[in-house]
Each structure stands twice: as C-alpha cells, then as structure tokens.
C-alpha cells in the first residue's frame, strides 16, 4: 500500500487537484482500503487508527458521487420525498458525528476538498444559534453534517426531510454509543432512503456497534486498519507515579522544565478542566479550556487560540478526545487516568498528538488510586507503559511498595498479613508524604463531594 497514489483510487481530476493543493500525494491505509469500495457503492464497516485520515476517506467519494463524477451506488432508486414545506432541506448525503468539534472538522474538510465541485454543504450542532443554522438549511445543501440531538430538533421543526438521503455516514460510532446516541441514530437511519449506501466508521468495534451495523447496513465490506485503533504508532508514551495532591505542581514543573509549548491536558470533569486552566494562567502559563459547559463561541475561541499559539496549554474533558484536529500538538498529558471501564478513551486522548505521521509524546499522571485504570489501559493496548521516575514527586505504586521487614519475620506495623507488602494508607500516609516533598505546594485535585 505504500506505493499507492491517490490517482490509483478512481478519484476524479477535480478531486485530485484539491488533494494535491493540500500537499497530499500518498493515501493512508484507511483511504487506500475504503475509497474504491465507497466509489463502487458498497456499504462499509470500518475500524481505523485515530489520526489516520479517516475523514477524507468518506469525504472524497461523497463529493465525487454527488457532483456526478463517480459511479452510482449499487443500490438504485430513492424513496419518493414527502410533500411538505418547500423550505425543508432535503440533503442527499448525511454525516452524523457525536460532537460539535468533529462535525465542524468534517464540514471544514468538505469545504477544502469540494472547492472545485458544485456540491453544497451545511452543518448543524447544539450549542450554536439555531436561527443561523436554519438559514443555512434553507439554502438546500446537498450534504449535511450533524450531531444527533440538533438534527432531530430540526426534523421535529420540519426544517429537514431525510427521505432523499442516499449516502449515510456514521463517524465515531463507538463514541456515539458512549454518549447514548444509538437510539437516536436508529431513528434517523429509519428516516433515510432504504436503499441508501451506509458507511460506519468506529475506532473500536464493541458488540453493540456490530449489532447496529447489522440493522442498518446491507452486506458491508469489513475493513480493519491498525487493529481497530488499539495501537498508536509514533507516540512516545510514559507514566509518572504521583500523589493526586501533587499533580498540578508536577504539571507546572514539566511544562516549564521540558519546554512544552502546545500541550493538551485531559481531566475527567468539566469543573477540573476549567479550574486547572485558571490555575495555570495565574502561574503565567497561557491556558484555556474546552468542555461541555462552555458555549460554542467560547470553545471555538479556545481552539483558535490553541492553534495559533496564543494559548500554550488547552485543558479539556473527553469531549476533545475525538474530533479535535490541531496540528503539532507536542504533548498530551493525562492529568487523570480514564476510568477502568473507559480504558479505550486513553487511546483516543493520546491520538491527538503524533498525527499524520508526526512524532508525539503522551504522558500520564497516575495516583495510587488510579493504578487499576493504568493496568486496564496496558491490557487493552497490549503494552507496558514506560515509567518515568525523573521528577521530584515520584512515588512507588502500591503493588511495588515493600515493607522493611522480610517475609516470614512478623507483620510490619500496620501492615496486616500481606506477606511483606505495606498497604497503601491514602493521602495522609507518612510514607507517602516523605516521598512527595512539600505536598501543600499544589491545591488538592480530588472531589470533595
């Protein structure tokens, strides 16, 4: 596949001109393996590595088919449209994305790759002016990108009719599963043409997504790239063991000592992301945050500042783990490990760096109470993450702490019958305090609820 060119995939001259203008000459694995099938009209069920050029793999064929340059899909015929308001948008292609950031990114890709075509597009998502979006819909776009909730709002308002949709793409389907969107996706799918071409992309393929695919697709071509996104190449990964109360101090020190410039920091909650950005800004580190409580204008401003370099550190919840496409992110830092049940989120988080073949660095801060989350990540990825001890806040993880007493010579004080291991005593342990230095240097980052 390394010798394949975009010109080998059956793309039109206009599409190739747009691709070349972006500086691309060779397609990625997912593009090489899916574009020919999409141009031939096949349904696709694909897993692909994050940052592997997945968006272009469906954007390019849709632009070509809608502009009349490509071959028609294998399924012929479209359901007759319902008689209704002439102002209703009746798109021929629909792309559903789980987050507004991803929807905007896909919309921008259509604008870039489709500049030589007559294909029009629009995007709708929550958190932005519905009036402005309705005005765009009234222009009758050929292709619509949408998040499920806002799309259903417009359908209820009779502003959108999906009966003419012949190309349906579900992007990041596993993320939609996490966010509880699958019932909405099934409803939306039922409103489109029954003989449509359906394309489903997912970074991972849990059973629920397999069942959804069986319900909405017709004999799909199964494409699996990079082991379903569970292997992230080109990213140097490390874990730093640290008490939860020292994490912010460690973060500030790493940013300053290691000359980090464009850093994306993940936390578990919106409150923590917002609070961390304020703390760093007060310390003279230009920071902003992106999370679900911020308006679309605030999120857009934060992203623009991050892209331009005005913001050096962007703190975020997992809303930015997918769909955030920023070039040259030097480091992704997991200030908090994902929950054990959400280990796959780790792969999506660190996939924000090392994109398009570039090198990247992913650093995880792991407190003693997060050790099971770390082990879940290592089990999922099939690799042991290297431990970085080169920092003043290093502690040994609970399983590696040894008592000063040899096994069989009696219990250590407070140790219980554990065969020589001193149990972890929590944040007030004298042993922990001696290892972390001045623990009052950083505000606690624990929930007090």
N, C-alpha and C positions, 0 to 999 in steps of 0.2 A: 504493500500500500504506500510505501514511502515514495515510490516513483510516480504515483498517480497525480495528475494535474486536474484543476477544475474543468479544463476544456475536455477532459475524458469522461465527464459525468453526464453529458447530454444537455448542458445548460445553454441558453441562447446567447447570442453575441452581446446583446444589451446587458444581460445579467453578468456575463464575464467582464464587461467593461466596468461595471460597478464594483465587482470584486477586486479587479486589478487596481482600481482607483484607491481602494482601501489598503493596498500594499500586500494583499494575499496572493500567493501563487500556488501553494500546495494545500489541498483539503486535509482536515483532520480525519481521524479514524471514523468518528460517527458520521461526518459528512460524506466520506467515501462510501460507507456502507448503507446509508439511508437514502441519499438523494436519488439514485437511479430507481429505487423501489417507489419513492414518492412520485416521481415523474411518470411512472408507469401506472399509477393509480392504486397501488397496493395499500392496504391498511398496515400500519407499523406499530409494533410494541417494542420499545427500545429502552435499554438502560445505558447510561453513558456517564463517563467521568466528569465531575464538575470542572468547568473551565475548558471543556473540550470542543467548544464551537457548536454546541447543540442548537442554539437559536438559528444560526444561518442554515442548518441542515433542513429546517422546515420552512424558513422564510423564503429562501431562494426558489424552491419548487412552487410554492403558492403564488408568488409574484409571477412566475413564468406561466403557470396554468391559467391564472386569472386574466393575464394580458393576451391570452390566445396563442402564445408562442410554443407551448408544450402540448404533449399528447393528452387527450381527455382521459379522465379516470375510467377504470374498468367498469364501475357501476354506472349505467346510463339511466337518465331520467331523473326529474326533480318533482317533488310533490307540488301541486298547484298551490300558489300562495293564497291565503285567505283574503277575502275582500275586507278592506279596512281603511284606516286613515292614510291618505296619500303621504302624510308626513312621516309615517313609520319608516325607520331604517330597515332595510332588507338585505343584510350582508350576504355575500356568497361564501365567505370564509370566516370562521370564528376561532380565535385562540383564547383559551381560558388559562389564567395564571393565578397562583394563590395569593400574591402580594402586589401592592401597587408599584413597588420598585421594579419587580420583574416585568409587570405589564408595561411600564414606561420604557424599560430597556428593550423589550420586543418591539414596541412602537417606534423607537429610535432606529432599530435595525431595519424596519420596513422603509423608513424614510431614507436611509442610507442606500440600501440595495435596490430600492424601487424608483430611484430618481429618474431613470431613463424609461420608465414604463408609465402607462396611463392608469395604473391601479391606485385607488384612493383608500385611505385607512383612517380609523379613529380609535381612541382608547377611552375606556370608562372604568373608574375605580372609586371606592369610597374615600372619604376624607378630602374631597375636592368639590368645587362648585358643580352641582348637578345641572344648573341652568346653562353654564358654559358647555358642559358635555352634551346636553340636549341640543344645543345649537349645532354642534359638530355632527351629531347623528342626523339632523335634518338635511344635511348635505348628501345623504345616501352613500355612505362609504362602501366600497366593495369588500373590505376586510375590517373586522372588528376585533380588538384585543380587549379583554375584560376580566375583572375579578368576579367571582360568582355572585356575591351579595349585591353589588351595584347593578350587575346585568339583570338579575331578577327584579330589582326595583324598577328598572326601565321597562321590562317586559310587562310588569303589573300596570305601569302607566300607559301601556300600549304605544310606547315610543319605539319599540323594537319588535320585529317579526322574524323569527328564526327559520321559517319554513323553506327559505331558499338556500340555506347553508349546505353546501356540498363538500366543504373541507373543514373538518373539526379537529383541532389540536388541543390536547390536554398537556400542559407543560408542568413539570414538577408534581406529578400525580401523587407521589407519596407524601409530599408536603401538604397537599390538599386533604389527604387522609388525616394527617396530624391535626389539621385545623378544623376538622369536622365538616368539610365541604362536600364529601362524596354524595350524600343525598341530594344536594343542590345540583351537582354535576349530572346525576342521573336524570333529574327533572329537565335540565337544559338539553341534554342529549335527546330526550324524547321529543323535543320541540323541533328538532332539525330534520332534514330530509333523511328518510330511512335508507336511501341508497348512497349516502354520503361516503366520502373517504375519511377514515378516522385514524388519527395519529396520536399515540400515547407515549410520552417520554417520562421516565421516572429514574431517579438516581439509584433507587433500590426497588426491589420487587417483592414486597410483603404479600401474603395470601389475599388480603383484601383488594389489592390492586390487580392481582391476577383475576379475581372474580369479576371486578369491574370491567376489565378488558374483555372477558368472555361475554359479558352482557351487551357491550356497545360496539364490538368490532366483528368483522367478517374475515375469518381465516387470515389473521395478521401475520406478517413476516416478523419473526422474532430476531431482534438484533441486540447483542450484548457486547458492550465495549468496556474494556478495563475492569472486568469482573464486577460489573454493576456498581461502579463508583466506590468500591471499598478499598481501592488502592490509590493513593495520591502520590504521584511521582514528582520529583523536582522540588519537594518541600522538605527542608531540614526540620525535624521535629525533636522537641526536648520537653522534659517535665522538671519543674522546680518544686521541691517539697518545702512548704512554708506554712506557718500558722495562719489561720484566717485573719487574725488581727494585724498581721504584718504585710498583708498582700499589697495594700496601697503604697506603703513605704518602699516595698520591693519594686513595684511597678515604676514609681518615680525614679528610683535609682537606675533601673535598667534603661529606661528611656534616655536618661542623661548620660550615663557612663558608656553606653553602647552606640550612642549617636543615632538613635532611631528617629526617622523623620515622618514617614507615613504609616501610622500604626492603627490597626483596628482591634479594639478590645471588647471582648464579649462578656456580658454578665447574664445572670438568669432572669432578673426582673427589671421592669421599666424604671422603678424608683432608683435602683442601684446604678443603672446606666446614667440617669440624669444627675444623680448626686456625685458620681465619680467625675463626670465632665466638669462640674463646678469646682471640685477639689483640685483637679489638675490645673484648671485655668487660674485659680488663685495662686498656684505654685509657679506661674509663669509659663506653663506648657499649654500652647494654644489647642483647645479642645472643644468639641461639640458632641451632641448625642443624637441618636436616631432610635426611636422606639414607638410603640403603638399609641402613646398618649400625645404625641406631637402632631400638629396639623401637617397637611401635605406641603404647605408652603415652608414650614419650619424644617421638615425633613429634606426637602429639595435644597434649601439654603445650606443645610449642614453638609449634604453630599457635594454641592458645588464648591464649598469651602475646602472640603477634603480633597477633591480632585485638583483644585487649583494650587494647593499647598498652603493656603491661608490657615487651614486647620491641620495640625500635625497629628492629633490623636482623635479618632472617632470612637466613642463608646456606643455600644449597641446591644440590643437583645437579639434573639434568634430571628427576628424579622429581617435582619440583614444577612443571615446565614446563607440565604439563596437569593439570587436576583440582583445582588449588589455587584455591579461590574465597574470596578475602579482600577485603572492601570497602575502598576508599580507600587502596590501595597507591599512594603518591605517586611512587615511583621504582622502576624495575627497572634494576639495574646488571649488565652482563655483565663480570665481572672477567676472565673468559677468554672469547674468542670460541668458538663451536661449531666443531667440525672442518669442513673443507671439505665432506665427504660428508654432513654433518648440518646444512647451512645452514638447512633448514626449521625446525630447533629454535629458531632465533633468533626466528621469528615467534611460536612458542608461548610462549617465555620472556617477550617483551615484552607479550604479550597478557594477562599477569597484572595489568597496570596499564591504566588507561583503560577499565574495564569498565562495561557498562550505560550507555554514552553519556557517562561521565565523562571528564575530561581526564587524561592521564597523561604520564609522562616516562620515556624509555628511554635509558640511557647505556651505551656500550660502550667498554671499555678495549682498545686494540689495540696489541700489541707488534709490532716489525718482523717477527718470525717468524710473525705471525698475519695478515699483510696479504692473503694468498690467501683466508683464511676470510672476511675483510671483503668482498673482491670477489665471492666466491660468494654472500654474502647480498645484496649490491646487485644482482647479476644476477638472483637469484631474485625479489626484490621489485620489480625494475624501477625502482629509485630510487637516487639518490646520497645517502648519509647525510651530513648536515652535519658538518663538522669543528669541534670546539670547541678553540680554542687558548688559552683564558683560564684557564690553570693553570700553575704553575711547573715542571711536569715534562714540558712539551710537547717532542716531538721530531718531525722530519720523517720520514715513512715512507720506506723505501728508494728507491722509484721516484722520489721528489721531491728526493732529495739530489743536489746538484750539486758538481762539483769547482771549485776556484778557477781552474783552467786552462780556457781557451776551447777548444772543439773544434778539432782540427787543429793544436794547438801543442805536441804531445807528450803523453806519458802523465803523469798526476799520480802522485806517489809511491804505489806500492802499488795503483794504480787499475786496472791491466790495460787491455786495449784495449776500452774500453766507451764510446767517444765522449764522454767528459767526465763520466760518472757515477762517483762514488766508491762502490765496492761496500760493502755493509753488512758490518762486521767482527765483529759479535757483541757480547757483553756487555762485552768488555774494550777496545772501541774508545775512544781518547782523545776522538774527536769526539763520541761518544755521551755520554761522561762529562761533558764540558763543558756539554752541553745539559741534563742532568738534575740538576745540582746535587749535593747530598750523597746519593749513591746508597746509602750504608750505613745510611741512616735507616730502611730497611724490610728485613725478612727476605726472602731470595730466595723466590720462589714457583714455582721450577722444580723438576721432578722430578730427583732425583739418581740414579735407577736406571740 
